[in-house]
Amino acid sequence: MAHPVHGMQAERTALAWQRTGLSVAVAAAVLARLTYGDLGGGALVVLAVCLGLCGWVMLDTRRRYRGRVREDAARPGIGGWAAAVAVSVVAMGVAELAALVVG
């Protein structure tokens, strides 16, 4: 039986968080495009917030994975990433509800 390579679990987790961040960022861009007519600049503000949070998730997961493989970086929890994704999704939901009310 082959033994798993050290660090593969961390890499899979980092890649999963990066896919999640990218998916939420794309969803925010699509939502901004669809609601710009109703919300104007408000849609762009929501897009900027979501892109900032998702960008942070994507970059920080990469940094954390590299630190875990080298075993020299601190290992913070993933609660901040989950909160960033949750805030992004809630912001998109509020923006869509506002677009429905205005439109």
PALUMKE-187835 format. One record per residue (C-alpha): residue number from 0; x, z, y; residue in three letters. Coordinates in Angstrom, 3 decimals, always signed. Each point is the difference from the previous one (the first is absolute). Layout:
N
<node><seq>NUM</seq><px>X</px><pz>Z</pz><py>Y</py><type>ALA</type></node>
...
***
This chain:
103
<node><seq>0</seq><px>+0.000</px><pz>+0.000</pz><py>+0.000</py><type>MET</type></node>
<node><seq>1</seq><px>+1.436</px><pz>-1.016</pz><py>+3.354</py><type>ALA</type></node>
<node><seq>2</seq><px>+0.366</px><pz>+2.695</pz><py>+2.618</py><type>HIS</type></node>
<node><seq>3</seq><px>-1.451</px><pz>-0.722</pz><py>+3.452</py><type>PRO</type></node>
<node><seq>4</seq><px>+2.493</px><pz>-0.811</pz><py>+2.697</py><type>VAL</type></node>
<node><seq>5</seq><px>+0.513</px><pz>+2.827</pz><py>+2.484</py><type>HIS</type></node>
<node><seq>6</seq><px>-1.850</px><pz>-0.771</pz><py>+3.215</py><type>GLY</type></node>
<node><seq>7</seq><px>-2.551</px><pz>-2.475</pz><py>-1.328</py><type>MET</type></node>
<node><seq>8</seq><px>-2.929</px><pz>+2.376</pz><py>+0.499</py><type>GLN</type></node>
<node><seq>9</seq><px>+1.014</px><pz>+0.554</pz><py>+3.597</py><type>ALA</type></node>
<node><seq>10</seq><px>+0.324</px><pz>-3.729</pz><py>+0.558</py><type>GLU</type></node>
<node><seq>11</seq><px>-3.460</px><pz>-0.689</pz><py>-1.426</py><type>ARG</type></node>
<node><seq>12</seq><px>-1.500</px><pz>+2.716</pz><py>+2.185</py><type>THR</type></node>
<node><seq>13</seq><px>+1.764</px><pz>-1.325</pz><py>+3.099</py><type>ALA</type></node>
<node><seq>14</seq><px>-1.175</px><pz>-3.529</pz><py>-0.736</py><type>LEU</type></node>
<node><seq>15</seq><px>-3.570</px><pz>+1.198</pz><py>-0.526</py><type>ALA</type></node>
<node><seq>16</seq><px>+0.015</px><pz>+1.776</pz><py>+3.381</py><type>TRP</type></node>
<node><seq>17</seq><px>+1.481</px><pz>-3.094</pz><py>+1.630</py><type>GLN</type></node>
<node><seq>18</seq><px>-2.765</px><pz>-2.175</pz><py>-1.490</py><type>ARG</type></node>
<node><seq>19</seq><px>-2.588</px><pz>+2.488</pz><py>+1.215</py><type>THR</type></node>
<node><seq>20</seq><px>+1.442</px><pz>+0.010</pz><py>+3.520</py><type>GLY</type></node>
<node><seq>21</seq><px>+0.147</px><pz>-3.786</pz><py>+0.083</py><type>LEU</type></node>
<node><seq>22</seq><px>-3.574</px><pz>-0.325</pz><py>-1.286</py><type>SER</type></node>
<node><seq>23</seq><px>-1.363</px><pz>+2.378</pz><py>+2.631</py><type>VAL</type></node>
<node><seq>24</seq><px>+1.984</px><pz>-1.802</pz><py>+2.724</py><type>ALA</type></node>
<node><seq>25</seq><px>-1.451</px><pz>-3.363</pz><py>-1.064</py><type>VAL</type></node>
<node><seq>26</seq><px>-3.491</px><pz>+1.486</pz><py>-0.100</py><type>ALA</type></node>
<node><seq>27</seq><px>+0.518</px><pz>+1.353</pz><py>+3.536</py><type>ALA</type></node>
<node><seq>28</seq><px>+1.109</px><pz>-3.430</pz><py>+1.216</py><type>ALA</type></node>
<node><seq>29</seq><px>-3.044</px><pz>-1.681</pz><py>-1.553</py><type>VAL</type></node>
<node><seq>30</seq><px>-2.292</px><pz>+2.650</pz><py>+1.443</py><type>LEU</type></node>
<node><seq>31</seq><px>+1.551</px><pz>-0.393</pz><py>+3.461</py><type>ALA</type></node>
<node><seq>32</seq><px>-0.509</px><pz>-3.761</pz><py>-0.205</py><type>ARG</type></node>
<node><seq>33</seq><px>-3.653</px><pz>+0.378</pz><py>-0.997</py><type>LEU</type></node>
<node><seq>34</seq><px>-0.880</px><pz>+2.713</pz><py>+2.524</py><type>THR</type></node>
<node><seq>35</seq><px>+2.013</px><pz>-1.202</pz><py>+3.010</py><type>TYR</type></node>
<node><seq>36</seq><px>-3.030</px><pz>-1.816</pz><py>+1.400</py><type>GLY</type></node>
<node><seq>37</seq><px>-2.069</px><pz>+3.204</pz><py>+0.005</py><type>ASP</type></node>
<node><seq>38</seq><px>+2.645</px><pz>+2.633</pz><py>+0.778</py><type>LEU</type></node>
<node><seq>39</seq><px>+2.598</px><pz>-1.939</pz><py>+1.991</py><type>GLY</type></node>
<node><seq>40</seq><px>+3.070</px><pz>+2.130</pz><py>+0.617</py><type>GLY</type></node>
<node><seq>41</seq><px>-1.346</px><pz>+2.830</pz><py>-2.139</py><type>GLY</type></node>
<node><seq>42</seq><px>+0.513</px><pz>-2.138</pz><py>-3.092</py><type>ALA</type></node>
<node><seq>43</seq><px>+3.620</px><pz>-0.538</pz><py>+1.019</py><type>LEU</type></node>
<node><seq>44</seq><px>+0.532</px><pz>+3.728</pz><py>+0.512</py><type>VAL</type></node>
<node><seq>45</seq><px>-1.304</px><pz>+0.725</pz><py>-3.501</py><type>VAL</type></node>
<node><seq>46</seq><px>+2.218</px><pz>-2.785</pz><py>-1.345</py><type>LEU</type></node>
<node><seq>47</seq><px>+3.064</px><pz>+1.423</pz><py>+1.764</py><type>ALA</type></node>
<node><seq>48</seq><px>-0.664</px><pz>+3.510</pz><py>-1.341</py><type>VAL</type></node>
<node><seq>49</seq><px>-0.521</px><pz>-1.272</pz><py>-3.535</py><type>CYS</type></node>
<node><seq>50</seq><px>+3.065</px><pz>-2.242</pz><py>+0.099</py><type>LEU</type></node>
<node><seq>51</seq><px>+2.120</px><pz>+2.862</pz><py>+1.304</py><type>GLY</type></node>
<node><seq>52</seq><px>-1.148</px><pz>+2.400</pz><py>-2.698</py><type>LEU</type></node>
<node><seq>53</seq><px>+0.264</px><pz>-2.556</pz><py>-2.784</py><type>CYS</type></node>
<node><seq>54</seq><px>+3.409</px><pz>-1.128</pz><py>+1.203</py><type>GLY</type></node>
<node><seq>55</seq><px>+1.186</px><pz>+3.592</pz><py>-0.087</py><type>TRP</type></node>
<node><seq>56</seq><px>-1.324</px><pz>+0.399</pz><py>-3.565</py><type>VAL</type></node>
<node><seq>57</seq><px>+1.775</px><pz>-3.158</pz><py>-1.130</py><type>MET</type></node>
<node><seq>58</seq><px>+3.334</px><pz>+0.879</pz><py>+1.616</py><type>LEU</type></node>
<node><seq>59</seq><px>-0.036</px><pz>+3.666</pz><py>-0.973</py><type>ASP</type></node>
<node><seq>60</seq><px>-0.778</px><pz>-0.745</pz><py>-3.653</py><type>THR</type></node>
<node><seq>61</seq><px>+3.007</px><pz>-2.304</pz><py>-0.114</py><type>ARG</type></node>
<node><seq>62</seq><px>+2.206</px><pz>+2.653</pz><py>+1.602</py><type>ARG</type></node>
<node><seq>63</seq><px>-1.244</px><pz>+2.662</pz><py>-2.375</py><type>ARG</type></node>
<node><seq>64</seq><px>+0.537</px><pz>-2.171</pz><py>-3.070</py><type>TYR</type></node>
<node><seq>65</seq><px>+3.586</px><pz>-0.765</pz><py>+1.017</py><type>ARG</type></node>
<node><seq>66</seq><px>+0.605</px><pz>+3.712</pz><py>+0.590</py><type>GLY</type></node>
<node><seq>67</seq><px>-1.407</px><pz>+0.930</pz><py>-3.399</py><type>ARG</type></node>
<node><seq>68</seq><px>+2.161</px><pz>-2.509</pz><py>-1.820</py><type>VAL</type></node>
<node><seq>69</seq><px>+3.124</px><pz>+1.223</pz><py>+1.815</py><type>ARG</type></node>
<node><seq>70</seq><px>-1.215</px><pz>+3.606</pz><py>-0.371</py><type>GLU</type></node>
<node><seq>71</seq><px>+1.336</px><pz>+0.955</pz><py>+3.429</py><type>ASP</type></node>
<node><seq>72</seq><px>-3.080</px><pz>-0.106</pz><py>+2.229</py><type>ALA</type></node>
<node><seq>73</seq><px>-2.694</px><pz>+2.586</pz><py>+0.427</py><type>ALA</type></node>
<node><seq>74</seq><px>-3.113</px><pz>-0.622</pz><py>-2.036</py><type>ARG</type></node>
<node><seq>75</seq><px>-3.013</px><pz>+0.433</pz><py>+2.250</py><type>PRO</type></node>
<node><seq>76</seq><px>-3.477</px><pz>-0.042</pz><py>-1.442</py><type>GLY</type></node>
<node><seq>77</seq><px>-2.303</px><pz>-3.004</pz><py>+0.130</py><type>ILE</type></node>
<node><seq>78</seq><px>-2.725</px><pz>+1.807</pz><py>+1.921</py><type>GLY</type></node>
<node><seq>79</seq><px>+0.976</px><pz>-1.682</pz><py>+3.257</py><type>GLY</type></node>
<node><seq>80</seq><px>-0.312</px><pz>-3.450</pz><py>-1.542</py><type>TRP</type></node>
<node><seq>81</seq><px>-3.417</px><pz>+0.759</pz><py>-1.437</py><type>ALA</type></node>
<node><seq>82</seq><px>-1.117</px><pz>+1.386</pz><py>+3.368</py><type>ALA</type></node>
<node><seq>83</seq><px>+1.298</px><pz>-3.103</pz><py>+1.816</py><type>ALA</type></node>
<node><seq>84</seq><px>-1.884</px><pz>-2.322</pz><py>-2.329</py><type>VAL</type></node>
<node><seq>85</seq><px>-3.138</px><pz>+2.152</pz><py>+0.269</py><type>ALA</type></node>
<node><seq>86</seq><px>+0.155</px><pz>+0.030</pz><py>+3.817</py><type>VAL</type></node>
<node><seq>87</seq><px>+0.422</px><pz>-3.780</pz><py>-0.015</py><type>SER</type></node>
<node><seq>88</seq><px>-3.020</px><pz>-0.524</pz><py>-2.242</py><type>VAL</type></node>
<node><seq>89</seq><px>-2.130</px><pz>+2.410</pz><py>+2.046</py><type>VAL</type></node>
<node><seq>90</seq><px>+1.045</px><pz>-1.747</pz><py>+3.233</py><type>ALA</type></node>
<node><seq>91</seq><px>-0.996</px><pz>-3.347</pz><py>-1.478</py><type>MET</type></node>
<node><seq>92</seq><px>-3.342</px><pz>+1.410</pz><py>-1.114</py><type>GLY</type></node>
<node><seq>93</seq><px>-0.718</px><pz>+1.436</pz><py>+3.452</py><type>VAL</type></node>
<node><seq>94</seq><px>+0.956</px><pz>-3.322</pz><py>+1.597</py><type>ALA</type></node>
<node><seq>95</seq><px>-2.344</px><pz>-1.891</pz><py>-2.305</py><type>GLU</type></node>
<node><seq>96</seq><px>-2.859</px><pz>+2.409</pz><py>+0.695</py><type>LEU</type></node>
<node><seq>97</seq><px>+0.627</px><pz>-0.383</pz><py>+3.737</py><type>ALA</type></node>
<node><seq>98</seq><px>-0.055</px><pz>-3.785</pz><py>-0.366</py><type>ALA</type></node>
<node><seq>99</seq><px>-3.317</px><pz>+0.215</pz><py>-1.854</py><type>LEU</type></node>
<node><seq>100</seq><px>-1.528</px><pz>+2.208</pz><py>+2.689</py><type>VAL</type></node>
<node><seq>101</seq><px>+1.296</px><pz>-2.135</pz><py>+2.882</py><type>VAL</type></node>
<node><seq>102</seq><px>-0.735</px><pz>-3.344</pz><py>-1.668</py><type>GLY</type></node>
***
